[in-house]
Amino acid sequence: MDLVGFTADSDQADPEDVHSRLVPYHARVRREIETFGGSIEKLIGDGVMAVFGVPTAHEDDAERAVRAGLRILEGVEELNEQNENLSFAVRIGVNSGIAMVTTGGQGERIVGDVVNTASRLESIAPVGAVVVGEATHRATELMIDYQELDAVEVKGKADPLPIWRAIEPRGRYGIDAAVRSDTPFLGRESEMNLLADTFRRVVDDGVLQLVTIAAAPGVGKSRLVNEFWQWADDQPDIVWWRQGRCLPYGEGISFWALGEVVKGQAGIRESDNASTAAEKLEISLEAICDDPVDRTWMLTQLSPLVGAKSEAETGDRAEAFAAWRRFLEDLAANQPLVMVIEDLHWVDDPFIEFLDDLMVWSSDFPIMVVCTARPELYESHPAWGGGQRNSTTITLSPLSDEEMAQLIAAHLDRAVLPAETQQSLLERAEGNPLYAEEFIRMLTDRGMIDEHGGLDTEATATIPVPETVQGLIGSRLDLLSEPERHAIEDAAVVGKVFWEGSISALSSHDDVRASLRGLVTREWIRPIRKSSVEGETEYAFWHALTRDVAYGRIPRRARAEKHQLIANWIESAAGERALDHAELLAYHFESALEIAQAAGVEDVEVLKEETNLGHGRRPFRGARPRPSLHVLRPCLGDA
């Protein structure tokens, strides 16, 4: 590979200095390529060429090559951050096709047009990008998100080459799987080992396994899942990773979590209309199922989950369950599937029934179902997971005082809390990592920790330590400006995931974007890389408990009005798919009515008329939550 600008920079440099600069880069490139089953075919100076599918071909070699390229981009960024003397930037070309592979005393030699074209793609790729050719794009478009670029003319090709820039591996829409943390992962080694062993059993034995991670809010369920995701992503076996979440909306929205899984697989956005959703679903089914009759059947039964068809057009629940299982089985037949279901404590009985069916009838497929839940799950569903041989429960215990002290030290960097304050913090936190994180953020919000990590220890010692994590979150909310406080309360009405437009619909303040930016900076919320609503910036609360506390601070009269306004916004944003969101709309409309009645709002009859609840508009129940050789050619350049 050629390093853009590297030759000029190295012209007068000592060869040993040049070599020392290249060593960490080459090591990182080799690691990422070999992680995905590729091998370096040529490594000469500042040039590298890697191949996938030699000597053993895999059906997903094209995907492996693109994923390796994206990981190399991330790896180089990390190298630059770790060493201020490095300023590397990478450009990568990936191409797929047939090549001649010969062996001899010098090892393997690979020649052919596929290699030449990969070199051309690398030469025209933007710095910091992975660019792929038509064959690679066709083989991976269901697994990787791409941006189409203008076709380019290259030497040796009569016609312009169509090219695409790889953006990221396709995942679910809604909440990112990867939520990186700057603090160490402490006290969960045995739980991580259990997840890893279960994953290996799923892959090696080709069987379904259920793991339920149960813990109180803030103890670390999401962090454990995130660490497991990063571990699984580093394994040589590429897996489907799909996530969905149960919503706290009473009896409604029974299969929302499964709908998110299907939409994530098909690349369906919430803003897609019914015909677009149907088209994307059909394309995704063609990629995993060869039988046209079975595809038509699954399309019919899956369509209500993604808003492509109404429930009335489908069969009974038993048939729907069978089709949904078949979809997950066909996914797993292509490559192992990890399906994460968050917040299972909000689950409805029908979805529990489906998961039970899945565990029994799909037990011979490599599927790992990971559920996170608060202990309340076992109050409403005491038999969950019981009596199943393929079920495991991980109960997260609070961290020890020693582990909490390490966590606090990591958050404070160079600063040290006064001994009395730290002891009081440890006693109040009771091993809950979220409590410690919120306390440090409160100190930062109060200006007691500067940008260099220095701590105003005298002032810190005078701050009372809140008794509970809820109280601590409330203390931080009090420090927000009025627009920011109103923005986070409005967001709490929408839910754990929300959009800038939804906050604008509720807010009386002009610059909602500035308020949301401030909340991001203070780590109350985080932006989602890929919004599920086209044209809308999407956000999520860092923690569901934050949302709960913010929601509880809204006066009842204002809360009723906000629920009605957000229902109106959903109807407007959904357009022709408004019926698909009937359960969600019913939740907000019912909440508006019930809270208004409890608050003694005088015009509650008008509210009934406006929301249509006085005419039988009730949440829906049932099966509808929401109606060859692959060459990687990188080129490294100075940023």
N, C-alpha and C positions, 0 to 999 in steps of 0.2 A: 504494500500500500504506500502511496505517496503521502507525505505530511505537508499540507498546504502551508507554505512559508517556512517549513522546517529546514529545508535545504539551505535557504538563505541565512537563517539564524545560526545554522551550524557550520557555515562556511569557514570561519576562522576559529572555531571552537576546538578544544582538545578532544580527540576521539574518545577518551575515557569519560569526559563530561557528557558527550553525546550519548554514549552507551548508558550512562547512569540515568539519563532522562528517559530513555526508552524502556528500561527494564520494568518499572512498575506498570507502564502502559501495556507492554506485551504480556505481562503476567495476568493483568486483569482481562485482556482480550481472550487469552487462551482459556482462562477459567470459565468465562461466560459461554464461549463456543463449546467447550467440552461438557459443560453442564447440560446443554441441550442436545448432546449426542453428535456434535459436529467435530471436525478435526481441521487443524491448520495444514493446508497443502503447501503453502509457500510463505516463507518469512525471510525476507531479504531487506536488511536495513530498515527503511521506513515504509516498506510495503508488506501487506498481509493479504492472503487469500485463504478463505475457509470453505470447506465443502460439507454438505449434509447428504446422507444417503450412500456414502462410500465408507467401508466396503458393504455395509448392510443398509438396505433401503427401508424406510418407514413410510407409512401412508401420510404422516404429518410432517415430513421433512421440510416442506416449504414454510409451514407455521413455525417450526423450530428455528429456522434460519432468521425469520423476521423477529421473533421474540429475542433471539440472541443479539440481533442488531440493536433492538431497543434497550436491552439490558446493558450493552456496551456504552450507549449514550449516557445512561444513568451512572455507570461505573466511572466514566471519565469525569463527569461532574464531581463525583465524590473525590477522585484523585486531586482535582484542582482545588477543592475545598480543604483537603488535608495538607496540601503542600503549596504554599504561596509562590514557590518558584516555578510551578507548572501552570501553563495556560493553554492546555490542549483543547481542541474542539474536533469533533469527529463528523465525517460524512461517510455514508455507507450505501452501497448498491447491492441489491439482491435480485438474482435472476434464476429461473428454473428451466430445465430442458434436458436434452440428451447429450451426453459427452462420451468421448473415448477414454477409457481408463486402462492404462497399461502398467505392468509391474516389471521390475527389473532390479539390477544391483543398486540403483539409486532410489529405490522405493517406487511409489505410485506416481504416474504422470497423467494429468487430466488435461485434455485438449478438446476444443470444439467451439462452436459459435456461442454456446451458452456462457462460456468463460469470457470471451471477448465482449459480449454484450454486458455482462456484469461489470466489467472494467469501464465500459462507456457510461453505464448508469452511475457508477461511483464518481466519475469525473464531472458529471453535470449535477450531482446531488447538492442541495444547499448545505452549508456547514451546519452541523448539529442536527442532521436529518437522516432517516432511512428511506431510500427511494427504491421502489420495486417495479419490475416489468410486468407485462400483461399476464404471462403464465403464472407468475407468483401471486399476483392480485386475484386472479380467477380461482386459484387453489385455496386462498386464505381469506377471502372477503367476508365470510361468515364468522371468522374468528378474530379478525383484526379490524379496527376502525381506520379508514383511509381518507385522505384528502386528495382528490384528483387534481393533477397539475397539467399544465399545457404540454402537449406533445412536443418532442424535441427532435431535431435533426442531428444525427451523429455520424461520424466517419464510418464508411463501410455499409451503411443502411440506405436503401433506396427511398424508403418511406419514413416519415417521422415516427418516433417511438412513443406510444402512449405510456405514461408513467403515473405513479401514485406515491404519495408520501404517507408512510405508516405513522399513525398517531399514537395508538395504544392498543393492547390486547382488549378485545371486547369483553366487558363484564356486565354486571347488572346495572340497571339504572335506579336512581334513588340515592342510596348512601354508598359511598366508596367502600370497597373492601379494605383497601389499604389506608390506614390512618397512622401515619408515622409519629413516633414519640421520641423526644430527645432524652427521656429519662430511662434508666436501666430497667430491665424486666426482672423483677425480684420475686423469689419465694414461690414460683410456679413450675419448678423443674419437673416434679413428678407428674403434674397435670399435663405438661407439654409432652413428656415421654409417653403418657397414656394416649394422647391424641395421635402422636406419631406412630405408635405401635398399631393403633386401630386403623390408621390410614394404610399402613403396609399390609395389614390383613385384608383390607378391602381390595387393594391392587393385586396382591399375590394370589389370594384365594378366589377373587371375583365374587364376593358376597356383600350383601347390604349390612351396614352397621349403623346403629343409632347412638349418638352421644348427646346427653342433655347436660348443659353447664348451668348449674343453679347457684345463685348467690344473691345477697342483698344489693341494693343499688350502690354503685361506686366501688365495689370490692374488686372488680377487674374482669368481668365477663367479656366485654368488648375487646379489651387489651389482649386477653388470652386468644380470642378468635383471630385477632389481627396478627399476633405472633405466629399462630399456626398457619395463617395464609402465607406469610412470608417464608416460613419453613417449607410449605408445600410447593411454593413457587420456585424454590431453589432445587427441588428434586428433578432428576432427569426425566421422570414421567410427567408429561403434560396432562393436566386434568381440566375438566370443566369446573369452574367455580361460579356458582350461582347463589344469589342471596335474595331473601324476601323478608318482610317484617309483618307481624300481626299488629293491627291497630286497636287502640283502646276505645272502640266505639260500640260497646255493648254487644248486642246480638247480631249486628250487621256486619257486612264486609267479610263474610266467612272465609273466602278463599283469596283474599288480597295477597297474601304472601306467595302463594303458588302463582298468581297472576304476574307478580314481579319477576319470578324465576323465568316464566315463559317469555315475558316481554324482554328480559335481559338477553335470553338466548336468541330471540328473533330480531333484536335491535329496534324494538318498538318504543317510541316516545309517547308520553301522555298527550302531547299535542298533535300526534298523528290522527288523521281522520279514519273512519271505519274502513274505507277501501284500502288506504295505505297500510293499516294494521293487518288486514287480511292478506295483502300481497306479501308483506314481510314474513308473516307467519307461514305462508305457503312455501316461500323460498327456503326458510329454515327447515321445514319438514322434508323437502326434496333432498336436502343435504344429509339427512340421517335415516331416511326410510325409502327403500326401493320399490315397495309395493304400492301402486297408485290407488288401489281400493282402500288399503289401510291409511294412506295419506289423507284421502277424502274423509274418511271416518274421523281421524284425529283432528283434521281441520274443523270439522263441524263441532266437535266437543270442546276444542281448545279456544275457539273463537270468542265465546263469552268472557273468557278470562282476560282477553286483551282488548275487548271493546270492539270486536269485528262483527259481532252478531248478538242478538238478544237471547235471553234465556229461553223464551217461549219457542225458539226454533230448534232447541236441542232435545235429546231424549231424557230418560230418567237419570237419577243420581248414580245408580249402579253402573250404567253404561258410561256416564261421564268419568267416574272413578277409573274404570277400565282403560279408557282412552288416555287419561292423564298419566296413569302408571306406564302405559305403553310408550308415551312420549319420553318419560324419564328413563325407561329401560333402553330405548333406542339411542338416547344420548350416551348412556353409560356403555352401550355396546361399541360405540366408536372410541371413546376414551373414558377413564373413570370420572365419576361425577361427585363433587362435594356440594351439597345443598345446605346452605345455612339459613335457618329460620330464627329470626330475632324476636325477642319479646313474646315468647310462647305463652306467658301468663295471661296475655290478652286473648288467647285463642277461643274460637267458638267450637261447639261440639261437632259440627259437620267436618271441620278441618281435622280435628282429632281423629274422627272416623276414617278420613282419607289416609292420614299418616299410619294408622293401625293397619289399614288394608295394604299400604305400600310395604310395610315391614313383613307382612305375611306372604303376599303374592309375588313380591319382587326380590325375595331374599337371595336369589341366585344371580344378582347383577351387582357389579362393582359400584355401589352407591354408598356414600357416607353422608348421613343426615346429622347435622350439628345444630342443636337447638339451644338458645340461651333463654333463661327464665328467672324471674324472682321466685322466692319460696312460695308465694301465693298460688303458683301453678298447682301445687299439691293439695291446696285447700279446695279448689274447684274441680280438679281431676286427680284424685288421690291414687288412682290405679295407673297413672301414666308411666309407660315403660315397664311396668311390673309383669313378671312372668314371661318376658321375651328374652330368649337366649342371645339375641343380637343387640341387646340394649345395655348401655353403660351410663351411669350418672356420675358426674364430677361435681362435687360440692366444694365451692371455694371458701376456704377459711380466711379470716382476717390475717393480715401480715403481722409478723412479730415486731416487737419494739425495735429490735436491731435492724430489721429490714425497713421499717418505717423511717428510722434515723438515716439510713443510707439513701432512701428516697428523698427525704427532706434536704439532705446535703447535695444531692444531684440537682434538685430544683434551684437551690440557692447558689450553686456554682462555688464561687470563692467566699461567699458570705457565711457567717455562722450566727445562729440564733442565740440569744441569751439563754443560759441554762434553765432558768425558771420558765421562760416562755416555751422552750422546746419540751420540757417535761409536761407542762400543762397541755401542749398540743398533742403529745403522744397519748395522754390520758383521755382527752376528748375524742381523738380520732378513732380509738379502739381498733386500730389495724385497717382502717378504711383509706385506701390510697387517694380517693377523690377528696376526702377531707383535707389531707395534707396539701394536695395540689391547689385546692380552692383557697386555703389559708395563705400560701405563698403568693397566689395571684392577688389576694386582697392587699397584701403588703405592697405589691407592685403598683396596684391601683391607687394606693394612698401615697405613692411616691417615696416609700421607705427603702426601696431597693433601686439603685441607680442603674444606668445602662452598662456599667462596668462590673456589676455584681456586688457593689458595696452596699452595706446595710446600716441604717440608722438604728443602732442597737438600743440607744437610750429611749427613743420614741417607741420602738417596738415593745419594750418591756412594759409600757403603760397601756397597751392595747388589750382589752379583755378578749379572751379566746372564746368564741361562741360554743355553746354546749353541743349542738348538733350540726351536721353538714347542711341541713336545710337552713338553719340559722346563719351559717357562714355564707351560704349563697345569697340569702337575703341581705346580709351586710354588704356584700359586693354590689348587689343591685342598687342599694341606696347611694352608692358612689357614682353611678352613671348620670350623665346629663339627662335632662328631661326628654329630648328627642330620642336618645338611645334607650332610655327606660321604656318609653312608649313603644318603640320599635320591637324590643324583645318581648314585651307583653303581647303585642299584636301577633308576633311570630308564634307565641305559645298557643294562641287560639287556633292557628292553622294546623300546627302539629310539629312533630320532631323534624320533619322536612318541610321547607316552605320556599316561596319564590319572591323576588323583589316586587313583582306586580301585585302579589297578594297583600303585601305590607302597604303598598301605595294605596290599595283599595280601602284599607282600614285607617290610614294615618291622616291626621290633620296637619302634619308638618310637611314642609316643602321638600327638603332634601333627604329623602329616605335613604338614598344610596350612601350618603355621607354617614348616616347613623349606622347602617349595616357595616360599613367599612370600619367604623370605630369598634363595633362589637367583634368583628373579626380580629382586629389588632389586640383586643383585650382577651381573646380566646374564649369568648362566650359561644360564638358560632363559627362555622367554617364553610367556605365555598365548596360546592361540588364541581368536579372537573367537567362533567358532561351532564348538562341539565336534561331532565326528562320532559321539559316543556320548551319547545323551540322558541328562541328569542327571549327567554326569561333566564336570568341568573338564579341559580338554585343554591340554597344553603341548608345546613343541618345544625342542630344543637350539638355541642360537643358531648353533652350527656343528657339523657332523658330526664334526670332528676332536676336539672336546671330548668327545663321546660315546665315541669310540674310546679316548682316554686314560683316561677314567673306568672304562670296561669292563676295560681291561687291568690295573687296579690291584686288581681283586677276586680274592681267593684262589680257586684252582680248586674246592676243595670247596664253598665258599660259592656260587660261580658255578653249579655244577651244581644245587644246591638251589634257587637263585633261578629258573633256567630252568624247573624243574619246577613251581614255585609259579605262575609267570606263565602257563604253559600251562593250569594248573587255573583261573586267573582268567579267561582268554580263553574257555574252555569254559563257565564259569558265566555270563559276560557275554553271550556269543553266544546262549545258549539254544537254540532250535530251529534256529538257523543255524550251529551248531557245525561241521557237516560242510563248510559253505562256507569255513571257516577251516582246513581240514584241513592244507594245506601249511604254514601258519604254526604250527599246533600241532605238526606233525611236526618242524619246525625246532627248536622249544624242547625238545620231548621228546628228540629225537636229541642235541641239544647237552648236555642234562642227562646222558644216558647216556654219551656219548663223553668228556665232561670227568670224570665220575665214574670211569670206567674208567682214564683217564690218571692220575687222582689216587690210584688205589688204594683207592677206597671199598669197604669190606668187604661192604656189603649191596647190591651192584650188581644181583644177581639179583632182589632185591625191587623195585628200581627198574625193571627190565625188566617185571615184572608190573604195577607201578602205571602205567607209561606205555604198556603194550600194545605196546612196540616188539619184545618178544620173540615177538610173534605176527604179524609181518609188517606192522606199522604203519609205512609208509614215505611220504615226500613224494609227492604226486601229480604227474604230468607231464601237461601238456596244456592245453587251452583253458579253464582256470578258475583265476583268481587267488584269488578269494573269491566259495566257492560262493554417420483423421478430424480434428477440431480438438482441440487439447489445451491447456488454459489452466493456467498456473502462477501462483498468486496468493500471493506471500510477504508476511508482515507482520513488521516488525522491532521488537523491544522491548528495553528496558533489562534486562539480567540482574540 
